[in-house]
Amino acid sequence: MDIMSKKILIVYAHPDPKSFTHAILETALECFKARHFEIAVRDLYAMNFSPVMTMPDFGQFAGDSPPPDVEQEQKLIKWCDVIVFLFPLWWSGMPAILKGYIDRVFTYGFAYATVDGKSQGLLKKAVVVFQPQGGPEETCSKEAWPAMDVVTKVYTFEATALKCMGYFRFPSVSTVSKEIRLSYLSEVKKFCSELC
């Protein structure tokens, strides 16, 4: 891949612009902009993206064109080299708006298909996840993280041929010290710089 032509798609899911999740977004953007990458940010809450599957969504299975909002997201996924998912861990999972994004955008015939009787991923992109959370590492590492690994890494990324380049979890963001939060942001910056 030509490093100078790298295209980054950030799918961001948090409603609060003062959140630590947003601080991660700002850190990643600063790094990518400094390297003159092409960047598209999809702020799902700001876009008021509808996570609800409706009958027009199901028309795609019969060969109909996707709804216009889904078609736009699929074009951006085709355009990019790397997808960055940025979301908080809520109830051992991603926010509903992001789950709905995946439900509606990662459709049959676009993200995966059946080939010779077997499911085959079609996206063939790189993916990175930044996931802050309020819960402590001790609890999340035993319960929430293993569940997320199965749902996200296996049944979403592997199933659609997305290669996970990094999955970063930042526990206890609401209770740790400022120094630890800054160290989390330094980790984001370091990874984004190495990705660059």
C-alpha positions in Angstrom: 0.0 0.0 0.0 1.4 3.4 -0.9 1.8 5.1 2.4 1.2 8.6 1.0 -2.2 7.6 -0.4 -3.6 6.0 2.7 -7.2 6.8 3.3 -8.7 6.6 6.8 -12.3 6.2 7.7 -13.2 6.9 11.3 -16.5 5.6 12.6 -17.1 7.4 15.8 -19.9 6.7 18.3 -20.2 8.9 21.4 -22.8 11.7 21.9 -20.6 13.9 24.2 -18.0 16.1 22.6 -16.4 16.5 26.1 -15.9 12.8 26.6 -12.6 11.0 26.7 -13.8 9.1 23.6 -13.8 12.5 21.8 -10.3 13.2 23.2 -9.1 10.0 21.5 -10.8 11.2 18.3 -8.9 14.5 18.4 -5.6 12.8 19.1 -6.0 10.4 16.2 -7.1 13.2 13.8 -4.1 15.3 14.8 -1.8 12.5 14.0 -3.4 11.6 10.7 -3.6 15.2 9.5 0.0 15.8 10.4 0.9 12.9 7.9 -1.4 14.4 5.2 -3.7 11.4 5.1 -7.1 11.6 3.5 -9.6 11.3 6.4 -13.4 10.8 6.6 -15.1 11.0 10.0 -18.5 9.5 10.5 -19.8 10.9 13.8 -22.9 8.7 14.0 -24.6 10.8 16.7 -24.0 14.1 15.0 -25.2 12.6 11.7 -28.3 11.3 13.5 -27.6 8.0 11.8 -30.5 5.7 12.0 -29.5 2.3 13.5 -32.9 0.8 12.8 -33.3 -1.8 10.1 -36.4 -1.1 8.0 -38.0 -2.9 5.0 -36.0 -0.9 2.5 -32.8 -2.3 4.1 -34.1 -5.8 3.5 -34.6 -5.0 -0.2 -30.9 -5.4 -0.7 -31.2 -9.1 -0.2 -33.4 -9.2 -3.3 -31.0 -7.2 -5.3 -32.5 -3.7 -4.7 -30.2 -0.7 -4.1 -29.5 0.1 -0.5 -31.1 3.1 1.1 -29.2 6.3 0.4 -27.7 6.6 3.8 -26.4 3.1 3.7 -25.1 3.5 0.2 -23.1 6.6 1.3 -21.4 4.6 4.1 -20.6 1.7 1.8 -19.0 4.0 -0.7 -16.8 5.4 2.1 -15.8 1.8 3.2 -14.9 1.0 -0.4 -12.9 4.2 -0.6 -10.8 3.8 2.6 -7.7 1.7 3.3 -8.2 1.6 7.1 -11.4 1.7 9.2 -11.0 3.1 12.7 -13.9 2.2 15.1 -14.0 4.5 18.1 -16.6 3.8 20.7 -17.1 3.3 24.5 -17.9 0.0 26.1 -21.5 0.1 27.3 -23.0 -3.0 28.9 -20.2 -5.3 27.6 -20.9 -4.1 24.0 -20.8 -1.2 21.6 -23.4 1.6 21.6 -26.6 0.6 19.9 -26.1 3.3 17.2 -22.8 1.5 16.1 -24.3 -1.9 16.3 -27.1 -0.6 14.0 -24.5 0.9 11.7 -22.9 -2.5 11.3 -26.3 -4.2 10.9 -27.3 -1.9 8.1 -24.0 -1.2 6.3 -22.2 -4.6 6.5 -24.8 -6.2 4.3 -24.8 -9.5 2.4 -23.2 -9.0 -1.0 -21.2 -6.0 0.2 -19.4 -7.2 3.4 -19.8 -10.9 2.9 -21.3 -13.5 0.6 -21.8 -17.2 0.3 -19.3 -18.9 -2.0 -19.4 -22.6 -2.6 -21.8 -23.0 0.3 -19.5 -21.1 2.7 -19.6 -17.6 4.0 -16.8 -15.4 2.7 -15.7 -11.9 3.8 -15.5 -9.3 1.0 -14.3 -6.1 2.6 -10.5 -6.9 2.8 -9.6 -3.7 4.7 -7.5 -3.0 7.8 -9.4 -2.2 11.0 -8.4 -0.6 14.3 -10.5 -0.2 17.5 -10.1 2.3 20.3 -12.4 1.5 23.1 -12.5 3.5 26.4 -14.7 2.3 29.2 -15.7 3.2 32.7 -15.3 -0.2 34.2 -12.0 -1.4 35.8 -9.7 -3.7 34.0 -10.1 -6.4 36.6 -13.8 -6.8 35.9 -13.7 -6.2 32.2 -10.8 -8.6 31.4 -12.7 -11.5 32.9 -16.1 -10.8 31.5 -16.7 -8.0 29.0 -13.5 -8.3 26.9 -13.8 -12.0 26.1 -17.4 -11.4 25.0 -16.4 -8.5 22.9 -13.6 -10.4 21.3 -15.9 -13.1 20.0 -18.6 -10.7 18.8 -16.3 -8.1 17.3 -13.1 -9.8 16.2 -14.5 -13.2 15.1 -18.2 -12.6 14.1 -17.7 -9.1 12.6 -14.1 -8.6 11.5 -13.1 -12.1 10.5 -16.5 -12.7 8.9 -16.1 -9.7 6.6 -12.4 -10.1 5.9 -11.3 -7.1 8.0 -7.8 -7.5 9.4 -7.5 -6.2 12.9 -4.3 -4.2 13.2 -4.9 -3.2 16.8 -7.6 -3.3 19.5 -7.0 -0.8 22.3 -8.9 -0.8 25.5 -8.7 2.0 28.1 -10.3 1.0 31.4 -11.6 3.2 34.2 -11.4 6.4 32.2 -13.8 8.2 34.5 -11.9 7.4 37.7 -8.2 7.2 36.8 -5.8 10.1 37.2 -5.2 12.7 34.6 -1.7 11.2 34.1 -3.1 7.8 33.2 -5.6 9.3 30.8 -2.7 11.2 29.1 -0.8 8.0 28.9 -3.8 6.4 27.1 -3.7 9.3 24.6 0.0 8.8 24.2 -0.7 5.2 23.3 -3.2 6.3 20.7 -0.7 8.8 19.2 2.1 6.2 19.1 0.0 3.7 17.3 -1.4 6.2 14.8 2.1 7.4 14.1 3.4 3.9 13.5 0.4 3.2 11.3 1.4 6.3 9.4 
